[in-house]
Amino acid sequence: MTDRRTDPLLQDLDRRLVIGAGVMLAVASLAGLAGSVMCGIALIDASRRWYRRVDLAPHELANLKLRQAKAAMGAGAGAWSDAERSVYSPRSGRRR
């Protein structure tokens, strides 16, 4: 019987390739983190500029947005029912 080893060994691993992959992952992680920070800063800056431009107190702004949402919901529901009535007739009115 020959003495062959079938289990993997660390010697089978190309260490330069593993180290290179680790370095690339570290660089990519840092670049991703820097991009995320820059995006967050841009969003915070944009929201600050928008809030200064609005010139309303926070509760007034919240009430305005709530009224706008209710108006949009009512308009959408009205358009939905108008379209349904104009295209489809109720079953009771259909001829057989």
Secondary structure as UniProt FT lines:
FT   HELIX           10..12
FT   HELIX           15..54
FT   HELIX           58..87
FT   HELIX           91..93
//
